[in-house]
């Protein structure tokens, strides 16, 4: 009965796009947002209006533009400042992703907070978790590997480049996101800037992930909701558009997906959902897959939080374009 009640209750939405930054922050230090990150959160928070339902509230700090006020009013959504929001006992706190600071804010507002334990959130959002699943399912990219020391990474790069000076690759931190906290390279040798970056990561005790760079034809973002009982709802599959460096610039709406690919992605969704729930996670979740020149890489990474794919699919449902339409991220 409680779960059913929460499904129909209004939500208090909160954008913390720096979710991964906070997750990866040292336990011994208190995470404080950089003003530049604060500005990004402020800008991206307006996208959450696409996910809001009438009677929901959105935490977004002023000043408000006339366009934002009018749009919120049209959708019957209440705008509240992070510093002033109180008395939200009737709404369910709904952050982009669960972090310590998000939980504190939710509790301060008085909203209903149904947080997933943070050790679980950290575990399932780590790229090392999805890397392990790739290994166990036998879908790991050829040449992909992890490294916990500079010497080990050098061996991995030599093996992954296969003696070619043109073979492109990427090295990722396990909490990197949106093409951040990573380095790109070619061949069997790190450049000086990349060497400094990886050594700093190893000094902090990190394990890094090495992957060959795939020639991407299409990127799929599978979005799902996992219920507290383990039920899985596939919300949809978004069509992310990126630049040459893999940074997202927007989404292509209403482009059909081949039935074979659709079946493969749904099969992976069931597998990811089962494994993530077994770890103790429930709530919004997305994972990425890549169509490349040699086929489909069905699992690239898992994001146990909301993603911009959720927003893009909401835009698509509302606009109902009759032919493919590019939607630019705000």
TORTORKOL-825348 format. One line per 2 residues: number of its first residue (from 0); their letters; for each residue x, y, z of C-alpha. Coordinates in steps of 0.001 Angstrom, whole numbers, plus 524288, in hexadecimal, padded with zeros to 5 digits. Example, Ala and Ser with C-alpha at 12.3 -4.5 7.8 and 13.67 -1.06 7.14 Angstrom:
BEGIN
0) as) 8300C,7EE6C,81E78  83566,7FBDC,81BE4
# end
This chain:
BEGIN
0) xx) 80000,80000,80000  80B0A,8095F,80360
2) xx) 811EB,806F7,7F65D  80527,80937,7EF04
4) xx) 802DD,815D8,7F683  8106E,81AFD,7F323
6) xx) 80E1B,81868,7E4B3  802B4,821F8,7E473
8) xx) 80898,82C21,7ED89  80E93,8386D,7E7FE
10) xx) 81D53,839DC,7E752  82752,843E4,7EB82
12) xx) 83174,843AB,7E09C  83FA5,84756,7E29E
14) xx) 84AA9,84828,7D8AF  85814,843E5,7DD7F
16) xx) 85F13,84166,7D0AD  86BDD,8410F,7D853
18) xx) 86728,83416,7DDE2  87326,82C56,7D986
20) xx) 87C83,836DF,7DE26  876EA,835E6,7EBD4
22) xx) 876C2,826FE,7EB91  88530,826C3,7E835
24) xx) 88901,830F1,7F24D  8922F,82C5D,7FD39
26) xx) 88AE0,8276E,80927  89395,82F8E,811FB
28) xx) 88F66,83C59,80BA1  88289,843A5,80B11
30) xx) 87E00,845BD,7FD16  87B38,853EE,7F9CB
32) xx) 87677,857ED,7EC7C  87EDC,8603C,7E398
34) xx) 87752,86C7F,7DF36  878E1,8681F,7D10B
36) xx) 8725F,85B30,7D44E  8679F,86286,7DB73
38) xx) 86509,86A37,7CF06  8642D,85DA7,7C707
40) xx) 85A74,857D8,7D0B5  85268,86442,7D02E
42) xx) 851E3,863BC,7C158  84EFD,85535,7C056
44) xx) 84493,85593,7CAEC  83B0D,85BFA,7C17D
46) xx) 83B59,84F8D,7B939  834BC,84872,7C47C
48) xx) 82823,84F86,7C125  8268C,84575,7B643
50) xx) 825EF,83AD2,7C0AC  81CF6,84224,7C9FD
52) xx) 80E93,83F3B,7CBA9  80426,848F2,7D056
54) xx) 805B4,84BD3,7DEF8  81429,84847,7DEC6
56) xx) 81E36,8521E,7E3A6  82B8E,85537,7DE01
58) xx) 8370D,85A47,7E5D4  83D67,864A9,7DD7A
60) xx) 84461,87086,7E2AB  84062,87E36,7DE37
62) xx) 840D8,8870D,7D6E6  835FC,88145,7CE84
64) xx) 83406,88529,7C077  8265E,8888A,7BC04
66) xx) 826C2,87CD9,7B2E1  829C3,87393,7BE2C
68) xx) 81EE6,87924,7C6AF  8150C,87819,7BBA8
70) xx) 81907,86A3F,7B82A  81863,865C3,7C653
72) xx) 80B09,86C14,7C7B0  80655,8656A,7BB34
74) xx) 80A98,8584C,7C09A  8051B,85B6F,7CE1C
76) xx) 81287,859A0,7D442  816EC,8615A,7E037
78) xx) 8246B,867BE,7DF90  82BB4,86840,7EC83
80) xx) 8390C,86D4D,7F071  842A2,863C5,7F698
82) xx) 84498,86D4A,801DC  83628,86F26,80494
84) xx) 82FC8,86217,801B0  828B1,85D08,80DD6
86) xx) 81C15,85636,81158  81CB5,84C1F,80673
88) xx) 8171E,840EC,80E91  80D81,83D12,803D8
90) xx) 817A5,83BA3,7F90D  821B5,8310D,7F644
92) xx) 82F7E,83679,7F548  8349C,832D7,7E7CA
94) xx) 842C8,8366F,7E510  84A2A,833DB,7D86D
96) xx) 851E8,829FF,7E06D  853C4,82658,7EEB4
98) xx) 85F5F,82C82,7F5AD  861F5,8307C,803B9
100) xx) 85F1F,83ECE,800D9  852B6,83B7E,7F964
102) xx) 84DA9,83381,804D5  850A1,83EA6,80E52
104) xx) 8492D,84832,805B7  83DA3,83F0A,80471
106) xx) 83CE5,83D45,81319  83E13,84BEB,8156C
108) xx) 83272,84EA3,80C8C  829EC,84544,8144B
110) xx) 826D7,83D73,807FB  8257C,82EB2,807C2
112) xx) 83338,8293D,805B3  83449,81B53,80092
114) xx) 842F5,81AFF,7FE77  84ABD,80F39,7FA28
116) xx) 8565A,80CB3,80366  861F8,81440,7FE2F
118) xx) 86B5E,808B4,7FE44  8621C,801FC,7F4B2
120) xx) 860DF,80E3D,7EC55  86FA7,80F70,7EB95
122) xx) 8718A,80128,7E830  867D4,80046,7DCFD
124) xx) 86BCA,80D6C,7D71A  87A20,809EE,7D66A
126) xx) 87EA0,806A3,7C8A9  885D5,7FB51,7CED9
128) xx) 8788B,7F55D,7D20C  873C4,7F5F4,7C3F8
130) xx) 8813F,7F177,7BF40  87FD3,7E54C,7C7A0
132) xx) 87262,7E29A,7C1DF  87804,7E3E1,7B426
134) xx) 8826C,7D9FD,7B7C7  878BC,7D05E,7BD9A
136) xx) 86FA8,7D15A,7B1D3  87AD9,7CFFA,7A828
138) xx) 8782C,7DCFD,7A170  88480,7E439,7A55A
140) xx) 88AFD,7EC0C,79A7D  896F0,7E593,794D4
142) xx) 8A2AA,7EBD0,79B74  89AF2,7F1D6,7A6A6
144) xx) 8A134,7F028,7B400  8A319,7F64A,7C15B
146) xx) 8AFB8,7FAE7,7C79B  8B344,7FE77,7D599
148) xx) 8C129,80334,7D358  8C871,80B05,7C91B
150) xx) 8D0A6,7FF53,7C521  8C48D,7F6EC,7C391
152) xx) 8BE09,80183,7BB72  8C9C8,80265,7B267
154) xx) 8C88F,7F3DC,7AF9E  8B9F7,7F53B,7AD56
156) xx) 8BC05,80072,7A3B5  8C679,7F8EA,79C48
158) xx) 8BD92,7ED28,79B39  8B1A6,7F542,797C0
160) xx) 8B86B,7FD50,78D43  8BD39,7F0CB,7869A
162) xx) 8C992,7F765,78205  8C253,801E1,77A57
164) xx) 8C589,81043,77C37  8B80D,81429,77711
166) xx) 8AF69,80B81,77F7D  8A725,81487,787E3
168) xx) 8A33E,81173,795E2  89D8F,81758,7A249
170) xx) 8A166,815FD,7B09C  8967C,81896,7BA4C
172) xx) 8951D,81B2C,7C8B8  88ACC,81279,7CECE
174) xx) 88224,81E23,7D263  88405,82610,7C610
176) xx) 877E9,82AF5,7BEFF  873B6,8328B,7B2E3
178) xx) 88131,830E8,7ACA0  887BC,83685,7B8DE
180) xx) 892AB,830E1,7C13B  8992A,82945,7B651
182) xx) 8A429,82A71,7AC82  8A495,8270B,79E15
184) xx) 8B08F,82238,796FD  8B65E,81A90,78BB6
186) xx) 8C0BF,81036,78A5C  8C8B0,809BE,794EE
188) xx) 8CDE6,81592,79C75  8C72C,81F70,7A564
190) xx) 8C9A8,82DC6,7A2D4  8CF0A,835EF,7AE09
192) xx) 8C214,83BF0,7B265  8BB55,82EB0,7B26F
194) xx) 8C687,8289D,7BA02  8C544,832FB,7C491
196) xx) 8B67B,830B2,7C53D  8B745,821E3,7C6A0
198) xx) 8C23E,82285,7D0AF  8BA0F,82B99,7D926
200) xx) 8AEE1,821E8,7D85C  8B796,8169A,7DC4B
202) xx) 8BD09,81E87,7E7A5  8AF0A,81F67,7ECA0
204) xx) 8ADAB,810AD,7EBCC  8A4BF,81086,7DFE0
206) xx) 8A355,805AC,7D600  8A21B,80AFC,7C828
208) xx) 89B16,80525,7BC7C  8A15B,80445,7AF0C
210) xx) 8989F,8029C,7A315  89B3F,802FC,79480
212) xx) 89431,80E28,78DBD  888FD,80904,78583
214) xx) 8846E,80F68,778E7  876A4,8127A,77D48
216) xx) 86B05,811C8,77426  8607E,813A3,77E70
218) xx) 85FAA,814ED,78D2D  85480,80F2E,794FF
220) xx) 85098,8139D,7A29E  8479C,809A7,7A8E9
222) xx) 83FA9,80FC7,7B3EC  838AD,807D3,7BE53
224) xx) 831E5,80889,7CB79  8345C,7FDCC,7D56F
226) xx) 829DE,7FC8E,7DFD9  82C87,7F9AB,7EE1A
228) xx) 82780,7EBD9,7EBB8  83098,7E9E5,7E01C
230) xx) 8269D,7ECB0,7D573  82CD3,7F226,7C91A
232) xx) 826BD,7FC1A,7BFFF  82E0D,7FFE2,7B3AD
234) xx) 82ABB,80E41,7B1C5  830A9,80EFD,7A439
236) xx) 83D2C,80F9C,79C48  84310,81CD5,79942
238) xx) 84B80,8205E,78D94  85706,8287C,79272
240) xx) 85E82,830D4,788CA  86CCA,833BC,78BC8
242) xx) 87819,83B3F,7860A  884BB,834E5,7819D
244) xx) 889D3,83413,78F97  87DC2,82D15,794B4
246) xx) 877AD,838CE,79B8C  868DA,8391D,79AE9
248) xx) 862EB,844A1,79391  854BF,8405C,792AA
250) xx) 84B69,8357A,78EFC  84514,830F4,78275
252) xx) 836A9,82EC0,7853C  82DBA,824ED,77E76
254) xx) 8381D,81D84,776C7  833B3,80F4B,775A0
256) xx) 83BD0,8043B,77B62  83DDF,7F79D,773F0
258) xx) 835D3,7EC97,77A07  841CB,7E3E9,77BD4
260) xx) 84920,7EEB5,782EC  83D1F,7F1D6,78AF4
262) xx) 83C48,7E3C0,78F64  84AC1,7E384,79300
264) xx) 84994,7F012,79ADA  83D83,7EB55,7A215
266) xx) 84470,7DEA3,7A555  84FE8,7E643,7AAE8
268) xx) 84676,7EF00,7B263  840BD,7E320,7B933
270) xx) 84E5F,7DE5E,7BCAA  85313,7EB92,7C1A6
272) xx) 84697,7EDB8,7C955  84796,7E06A,7CFD5
274) xx) 855D2,7E232,7D396  8544B,7F016,7D8A2
276) xx) 84868,7EC8C,7E0C7  84FF0,7E0F2,7E654
278) xx) 859CB,7EAF2,7EB5F  84ED9,7F1FA,7F298
280) xx) 84C23,7FD49,7E93B  83EB1,801E2,7E50D
282) xx) 83A48,80E28,7DE0D  83DE5,81479,7D0FC
284) xx) 848F3,80E77,7C948  84EB3,80F33,7BBB8
286) xx) 85938,80841,7B42F  8602B,80B5D,7A77A
288) xx) 86274,802C3,79BB0  869A3,80574,78EF6
290) xx) 86700,801AE,780EF  8744F,801DF,77A57
292) xx) 87A38,7FDD6,76D6F  87BC1,7EFAD,771E1
294) xx) 86EA8,7EDE8,778AC  86860,7F0DA,785C7
296) xx) 86F5F,7F2D0,792A1  86373,7F054,79B50
298) xx) 86884,7F5EA,7A82E  871DE,80145,7A9A5
300) xx) 86ED8,806C1,7B71C  86404,80762,7C136
302) xx) 85E7E,813C5,7C74E  8562D,810B3,7D33C
304) xx) 84F66,81DF7,7D334  84769,82628,7C9DE
306) xx) 84DDD,82934,7BCE0  84B73,8331C,7B230
308) xx) 845F5,827A1,7AA95  83A26,827D3,7B3B4
310) xx) 83842,8362E,7B052  839FA,83406,7A1A8
312) xx) 82FCA,8293C,7A1C3  8265C,8321A,7A931
314) xx) 8288F,83C92,79ECF  825DC,83287,79436
316) xx) 8193F,82DFC,79AC2  81478,83BF8,79BE4
318) xx) 81863,840F8,78E71  81501,83463,7871A
320) xx) 81D55,83797,77B2F  8191E,8305E,76EE4
322) xx) 82707,82FA3,769D9  8347B,82FE3,77069
324) xx) 836BC,83CC8,77773  8431F,841AC,77E1E
326) xx) 84132,846BE,78BF9  84C82,84E7A,7919F
328) xx) 84FAC,84D2C,7A024  84D59,85A30,7A70B
# end
